[in-house]
Amino acid sequence: MKRVVITGAGTINALAQDVQGTFAAMREGRGGIGPLDIRDVDRLNVKIGAQVKGWHPEEHFSRQQILLYDRYTQFTLHAARQAVAQAGLDFDGHLGYETGVVLGTAGGGLTTQDENYRAVYEEGKNRVHPFVVPKLMNNAAASHLSMEFNIKGPSFTVATACASSNHAMGLAFQMIRSGACRAMLTGGAEAMLCFGGIKAWEGLRVMSTDACRPFSLNRSGMVQGEGAAIYFFEEYEQARRRGAEILAEVIGFAMTSDASDIVMPSKQGAARAISGALRDAGLNPEDVGYINAHGTGTSANDKTECAAIADVFGPHADRLMISSTKAMHGHAIGGTGAIEMLACLLALREDIIAPTISYEEPDPECALDVVPNVARQARVPVVLSNAFAFGGMNAVLALRRAP
């Protein structure tokens, strides 16, 4: 089977609008969570989020494009342009036919949906813009990526709630490894920080009103974020032949279903996904040095994830470093796994383990090394990235240092 490497990365999130700025924030343990600046915020109980500030679409897109692009599509294109520029490829000729796009999102064009529901139901309008459907559909971002870069291979969107990005990147990895494609643009995006998006999540009673504190005994819930991260995956031999800079190698992937509850996580389902990724990569538990945890800051998720890690890694669990970067960039739902992949690249490329900030009190049921509050210098050969979603959807990726 083909080996798969990452040769391009791009992002926009609450920490920064590029990869290096995001790396700097993670090194410094700087958070992007703050007061929300959205319409009707006074009607919300939850008034905080990890919002992308200082984003001006007109600086990046034409007026006609903005009419077609929901906020999540704008984020996707901005991140993808960075990734493609770093990869240093164009897609003319055969490469365009042998490259695909697979992205993750949960809400898709939710901002567009929210705006148009408001127009019809609150403002009493009887018409909406003719571009509403192509703007809000979940595959809009993938379609626009294919058109912008002349990518004519398989292009589609995965929607598995909070595991969407990891599923997308895992499928991209498998498609290249199998020989179905030579390269893939992959990752995910989300822009759910609108009135309807927050109000819907409030109903679940899992949201914090003050801070995200993963693994801390005094946690009070998750905090939503937004943004995108996009990567260029390609065959290792192709990257080597053209002298591309390799950021990391993707070496394993596994996905499982809990088949038990629509919202409560399962230790067994998470553990099977982690074990499956190790097995797929040909790894022993002691080979792994760092795990970017799903770590939402809810009691159910934090305790279940720690228990699953302890089960899989046994005595080695006490020597693992585990952190949740959601305390910094928020929980970007379908885009969160892609943004969190940046912490994995930071560990593999710069020997920096991003911290779990806002950690205040040890939890006996999360008694692992969660790299509290301060980034750590450490050289790790292999990392895992966990994603566990509502509906019992689990997806885990394994990466190692560039060959």
C-alpha positions as CSV (number, residue, x, y, z in Angstrom):
1,M,0.0,0.0,0.0
2,K,1.1,3.6,-0.6
3,R,2.5,5.7,2.2
4,V,0.7,9.0,2.8
5,V,2.3,12.3,3.9
6,I,1.1,15.8,4.6
7,T,2.8,18.5,2.5
8,G,0.5,21.5,3.0
9,A,-1.5,23.0,5.9
10,G,-3.7,26.0,6.4
11,T,-6.1,27.3,9.0
12,I,-8.3,30.0,10.3
13,N,-9.6,29.8,13.8
14,A,-10.1,31.8,17.0
15,L,-6.4,31.8,17.7
16,A,-5.1,33.0,14.3
17,Q,-5.8,33.1,10.6
18,D,-2.8,31.0,9.7
19,V,-0.8,28.0,10.9
20,Q,2.2,29.9,12.3
21,G,0.0,32.2,14.3
22,T,-1.9,29.2,15.7
23,F,1.3,27.4,16.6
24,A,2.4,30.6,18.5
25,A,-0.8,30.7,20.4
26,M,-0.6,27.0,21.3
27,R,3.0,27.4,22.5
28,E,2.0,30.4,24.6
29,G,-1.1,28.7,26.0
30,R,-3.2,31.7,24.8
31,G,-6.9,31.2,24.6
32,G,-9.3,32.5,21.9
33,I,-12.5,32.2,24.0
34,G,-14.3,35.4,24.8
35,P,-17.6,37.4,24.5
36,L,-19.6,36.6,21.4
37,D,-20.2,39.4,18.9
38,I,-23.4,38.1,17.2
39,R,-26.9,39.3,16.6
40,D,-29.3,38.9,19.5
41,V,-26.6,37.7,21.9
42,D,-28.7,39.3,24.7
43,R,-31.3,36.5,24.1
44,L,-28.8,33.8,24.8
45,N,-27.8,32.2,28.1
46,V,-24.4,31.3,26.7
47,K,-22.7,34.5,25.6
48,I,-19.1,33.2,25.1
49,G,-17.4,31.4,22.2
50,A,-14.1,31.0,20.3
51,Q,-15.1,33.4,17.5
52,V,-12.9,34.3,14.5
53,K,-12.4,38.0,14.9
54,G,-11.1,40.4,12.3
55,W,-12.4,38.4,9.4
56,H,-13.2,40.6,6.4
57,P,-14.5,38.4,3.4
58,E,-14.2,41.3,1.0
59,E,-10.5,41.2,1.4
60,H,-10.4,37.6,0.1
61,F,-13.4,37.2,-2.3
62,S,-15.2,39.1,-4.9
63,R,-18.7,40.4,-4.3
64,Q,-20.2,37.6,-6.5
65,Q,-18.3,35.0,-4.5
66,I,-19.5,36.3,-1.2
67,L,-23.1,35.9,-2.4
68,L,-22.3,32.2,-3.0
69,Y,-20.1,31.5,0.1
70,D,-21.4,30.8,3.6
71,R,-19.1,31.7,6.4
72,Y,-18.0,28.1,6.7
73,T,-17.1,28.0,2.9
74,Q,-15.2,31.2,3.2
75,F,-13.1,29.7,6.1
76,T,-12.5,26.5,4.1
77,L,-11.3,28.4,1.0
78,H,-9.0,30.6,3.1
79,A,-7.4,27.6,4.8
80,A,-7.2,25.6,1.6
81,R,-5.3,28.4,-0.3
82,Q,-2.7,28.3,2.4
83,A,-2.4,24.5,2.2
84,V,-2.1,24.4,-1.6
85,A,0.4,27.3,-1.6
86,Q,2.6,25.4,0.9
87,A,2.3,22.1,-1.1
88,G,3.5,24.0,-4.2
89,L,1.3,22.2,-6.7
90,D,-1.1,23.1,-9.4
91,F,-3.7,20.7,-10.7
92,D,-3.5,21.0,-14.4
93,G,-3.3,17.8,-16.5
94,H,-3.4,14.4,-14.9
95,L,-2.9,15.5,-11.3
96,G,-6.3,17.3,-11.3
97,Y,-8.1,14.1,-12.3
98,E,-6.2,12.0,-9.7
99,T,-6.7,14.4,-6.8
100,G,-9.9,14.6,-4.7
101,V,-11.5,16.6,-1.9
102,V,-13.1,15.1,1.3
103,L,-14.1,17.5,4.0
104,G,-15.9,17.3,7.4
105,T,-18.6,19.6,8.6
106,A,-21.7,19.1,10.9
107,G,-23.7,22.3,10.3
108,G,-22.6,23.2,6.8
109,G,-24.1,26.6,5.9
110,L,-25.8,27.1,9.2
111,T,-25.2,30.8,9.2
112,T,-27.1,31.1,5.9
113,Q,-29.9,28.9,7.2
114,D,-30.2,31.0,10.4
115,E,-30.3,34.3,8.4
116,N,-33.0,33.1,6.1
117,Y,-35.2,31.5,8.7
118,R,-35.0,34.9,10.4
119,A,-36.0,36.7,7.2
120,V,-39.0,34.4,6.6
121,Y,-40.3,33.8,10.1
122,E,-39.3,37.0,12.0
123,E,-39.3,39.6,9.2
124,G,-42.2,38.1,7.3
125,K,-40.4,38.0,3.9
126,N,-41.9,35.7,1.3
127,R,-38.8,35.2,-0.8
128,V,-35.2,34.2,-0.1
129,H,-32.2,34.7,-2.3
130,P,-31.9,32.1,-5.2
131,F,-28.5,31.0,-3.9
132,V,-29.7,30.0,-0.5
133,V,-29.7,26.2,-1.2
134,P,-26.2,26.1,-2.9
135,K,-24.9,28.3,-0.1
136,L,-26.1,26.2,2.8
137,M,-25.6,22.7,1.5
138,N,-23.1,20.7,3.4
139,N,-21.1,19.9,0.3
140,A,-20.8,23.5,-0.8
141,A,-17.2,24.0,0.6
142,A,-16.0,20.8,-1.0
143,S,-17.5,21.8,-4.3
144,H,-16.0,25.2,-4.3
145,L,-12.6,23.8,-3.4
146,S,-12.8,21.5,-6.4
147,M,-13.7,24.4,-8.7
148,E,-11.1,26.8,-7.4
149,F,-8.2,24.4,-7.8
150,N,-9.4,22.4,-10.8
151,I,-9.7,19.2,-8.8
152,K,-11.7,16.6,-10.8
153,G,-11.3,13.4,-8.7
154,P,-13.8,12.3,-6.0
155,S,-15.1,15.2,-3.9
156,F,-17.6,14.8,-1.1
157,T,-18.4,15.8,2.5
158,V,-18.6,13.7,5.6
159,A,-21.1,14.7,8.4
160,T,-20.6,12.7,11.6
161,A,-21.0,15.5,14.2
162,C,-17.8,16.2,16.1
163,A,-15.9,13.4,14.4
164,S,-16.5,14.7,10.9
165,S,-13.0,16.1,10.2
166,N,-11.3,13.0,11.5
167,H,-13.5,10.8,9.4
168,A,-12.8,13.0,6.4
169,M,-9.0,12.9,6.9
170,G,-9.1,9.2,7.6
171,L,-11.0,8.5,4.4
172,A,-8.5,10.7,2.5
173,F,-5.7,8.7,3.9
174,Q,-7.3,5.4,2.9
175,M,-8.0,6.6,-0.6
176,I,-4.4,7.5,-1.2
177,R,-3.0,4.5,0.5
178,S,-5.2,2.2,-1.6
179,G,-4.2,3.9,-4.9
180,A,-7.6,5.4,-5.6
181,C,-6.1,8.9,-5.7
182,R,-2.6,10.4,-5.7
183,A,-3.5,13.3,-3.5
184,M,-6.4,14.8,-1.5
185,L,-7.4,18.1,0.0
186,T,-8.9,17.3,3.3
187,G,-9.9,18.6,6.7
188,G,-13.0,20.4,7.9
189,A,-14.8,23.6,8.8
190,E,-17.6,24.9,10.9
191,A,-19.3,28.2,11.5
192,M,-22.1,27.6,14.0
193,L,-21.6,30.7,16.1
194,C,-24.9,32.3,15.2
195,F,-28.1,32.8,17.3
196,G,-29.8,29.6,16.1
197,G,-26.6,27.6,16.4
198,I,-26.0,28.6,20.0
199,K,-29.6,28.4,21.0
200,A,-29.9,24.8,19.8
201,W,-26.8,23.8,21.7
202,E,-28.1,25.5,24.8
203,G,-31.0,23.0,24.9
204,L,-28.5,20.1,25.5
205,R,-27.3,21.7,28.7
206,V,-23.7,20.8,28.0
207,M,-22.4,24.4,27.4
208,S,-20.3,26.4,29.8
209,T,-21.1,30.1,30.4
210,D,-17.6,31.0,31.6
211,A,-14.8,28.8,30.3
212,C,-13.8,25.4,28.9
213,R,-11.8,23.4,31.5
214,P,-11.1,19.9,30.1
215,F,-10.2,17.3,32.6
216,S,-10.5,19.8,35.5
217,L,-12.7,18.7,38.4
218,N,-14.5,22.1,38.3
219,R,-15.3,21.8,34.6
220,S,-18.6,23.3,33.6
221,G,-19.1,22.2,30.0
222,M,-18.0,22.9,26.4
223,V,-17.5,26.1,24.6
224,Q,-18.2,26.4,20.9
225,G,-15.7,27.6,18.4
226,E,-15.5,28.1,14.7
227,G,-13.0,27.9,11.9
228,A,-11.3,25.6,9.4
229,A,-8.1,23.6,8.9
230,I,-7.2,22.1,5.5
231,Y,-4.4,19.8,4.6
232,F,-2.8,18.5,1.5
233,F,-2.3,14.7,1.7
234,E,-0.3,12.9,-1.0
235,E,1.7,9.8,-1.8
236,Y,5.1,9.7,-0.2
237,E,6.9,8.8,-3.3
238,Q,5.3,11.6,-5.3
239,A,6.3,14.1,-2.5
240,R,9.8,12.8,-2.3
241,R,10.3,12.9,-6.1
242,R,9.3,16.6,-6.3
243,G,11.3,17.5,-3.2
244,A,8.3,18.7,-1.2
245,E,8.7,19.6,2.5
246,I,6.9,16.8,4.4
247,L,5.1,18.0,7.6
248,A,4.3,14.5,8.9
249,E,3.3,11.0,7.8
250,V,-0.2,9.6,8.4
251,I,0.3,6.0,9.4
252,G,-3.0,4.7,10.8
253,F,-6.7,5.3,11.1
254,A,-9.7,3.5,12.7
255,M,-13.4,4.3,13.2
256,T,-16.0,2.6,15.3
257,S,-19.6,3.0,16.3
258,D,-20.8,2.7,19.9
259,A,-24.3,1.5,18.9
260,S,-25.5,2.4,22.4
261,D,-26.7,6.0,23.0
262,I,-27.3,9.1,20.8
263,V,-25.4,11.5,23.2
264,M,-23.6,9.5,26.0
265,P,-20.1,8.2,25.0
266,S,-19.0,4.7,25.4
267,K,-15.6,3.7,26.8
268,Q,-15.6,0.5,24.7
269,G,-16.3,2.3,21.5
270,A,-13.6,4.9,22.1
271,A,-11.1,2.2,23.1
272,R,-11.8,0.1,20.0
273,A,-11.1,3.1,17.8
274,I,-7.8,3.9,19.6
275,S,-6.7,0.2,19.5
276,G,-7.7,0.0,15.8
277,A,-5.6,3.0,14.9
278,L,-2.6,1.5,16.6
279,R,-3.2,-1.8,14.9
280,D,-3.6,-0.2,11.5
281,A,-0.4,1.7,12.0
282,G,1.5,-1.4,13.2
283,L,2.2,0.3,16.5
284,N,2.7,-0.9,20.1
285,P,1.1,1.2,22.8
286,E,4.5,2.4,24.1
287,D,5.3,3.9,20.7
288,V,2.9,6.7,21.3
289,G,4.1,9.8,23.1
290,Y,1.2,12.3,22.8
291,I,-2.5,12.2,22.3
292,N,-4.5,15.2,21.2
293,A,-7.7,14.3,23.2
294,H,-11.2,15.0,22.2
295,G,-11.5,16.6,25.7
296,T,-14.7,18.7,25.4
297,G,-14.8,19.8,29.1
298,T,-18.0,17.8,29.8
299,S,-17.9,15.3,32.6
300,A,-19.2,12.4,30.5
301,N,-16.6,12.9,27.7
302,D,-13.6,13.6,29.8
303,K,-14.0,10.6,32.2
304,T,-14.9,8.2,29.4
305,E,-12.0,9.2,27.2
306,C,-9.5,8.9,30.1
307,A,-10.9,5.5,31.0
308,A,-10.6,4.4,27.4
309,I,-7.0,5.6,27.2
310,A,-6.1,3.8,30.4
311,D,-7.7,0.6,29.1
312,V,-5.8,0.6,25.8
313,F,-2.4,1.8,27.1
314,G,-2.3,0.1,30.4
315,P,0.9,1.1,32.4
316,H,2.1,3.3,29.5
317,A,-0.9,5.6,30.0
318,D,0.9,7.1,33.0
319,R,3.8,8.1,30.7
320,L,1.6,9.5,27.9
321,M,1.1,13.3,27.5
322,I,-2.5,14.1,26.7
323,S,-4.0,17.5,26.1
324,S,-7.2,19.1,24.9
325,T,-6.7,22.2,22.8
326,K,-10.4,23.0,22.9
327,A,-9.8,25.1,25.9
328,M,-8.0,27.5,23.5
329,H,-9.8,27.3,20.2
330,G,-13.2,26.0,21.4
331,H,-15.1,23.1,20.1
332,A,-15.5,23.7,16.4
333,I,-17.9,20.7,16.1
334,G,-17.4,19.2,12.6
335,G,-14.2,21.2,12.0
336,T,-12.6,20.5,15.4
337,G,-10.6,17.5,14.5
338,A,-8.9,19.3,11.7
339,I,-8.0,22.3,13.8
340,E,-6.7,19.9,16.5
341,M,-4.4,18.2,14.0
342,L,-2.3,21.4,14.1
343,A,-1.4,20.5,17.7
344,C,-0.2,17.1,16.4
345,L,2.0,18.8,13.8
346,L,3.3,21.2,16.4
347,A,4.4,18.2,18.5
348,L,6.0,16.4,15.6
349,R,7.7,19.3,13.9
350,E,8.6,21.6,16.8
351,D,8.8,19.2,19.8
352,I,6.2,21.3,21.6
353,I,3.2,19.7,23.3
354,A,0.3,22.1,23.4
355,P,-1.2,22.5,26.9
356,T,-4.7,22.0,28.4
357,I,-5.3,25.6,29.6
358,S,-7.8,26.7,32.2
359,Y,-7.0,23.6,34.2
360,E,-7.6,24.3,37.9
361,E,-8.4,21.2,39.9
362,P,-7.2,17.6,39.5
363,D,-10.0,15.0,38.8
364,P,-9.3,11.6,40.3
365,E,-11.2,10.1,37.3
366,C,-8.9,11.9,34.9
367,A,-5.6,11.0,36.6
368,L,-3.4,11.2,33.5
369,D,-0.8,13.7,32.4
370,V,-3.0,16.3,30.8
371,V,-0.1,18.9,30.3
372,P,-1.9,21.5,32.5
373,N,-1.7,25.2,31.5
374,V,1.8,25.4,30.2
375,A,3.2,24.0,26.9
376,R,6.0,21.4,27.3
377,Q,9.1,20.7,25.3
378,A,9.2,17.0,24.4
379,R,10.3,14.9,21.5
380,V,7.7,12.4,20.5
381,P,7.9,9.9,17.6
382,V,4.2,9.2,17.2
383,V,1.0,11.0,18.1
384,L,-2.7,10.2,18.0
385,S,-5.7,12.5,17.4
386,N,-9.0,11.4,19.0
387,A,-12.5,12.4,17.9
388,F,-15.6,11.1,19.6
389,A,-19.0,12.3,18.5
390,F,-22.7,12.4,19.4
391,G,-24.3,9.3,17.8
392,G,-21.5,7.2,19.0
393,M,-19.2,8.0,16.1
394,N,-15.4,7.5,16.9
395,A,-12.5,8.3,14.6
396,V,-8.8,8.2,15.6
397,L,-5.7,9.1,13.4
398,A,-2.1,8.1,14.0
399,L,0.8,10.3,12.7
400,R,4.6,10.1,13.0
401,R,7.5,12.5,12.3
402,A,8.3,13.2,8.7
403,P,10.4,10.4,7.1
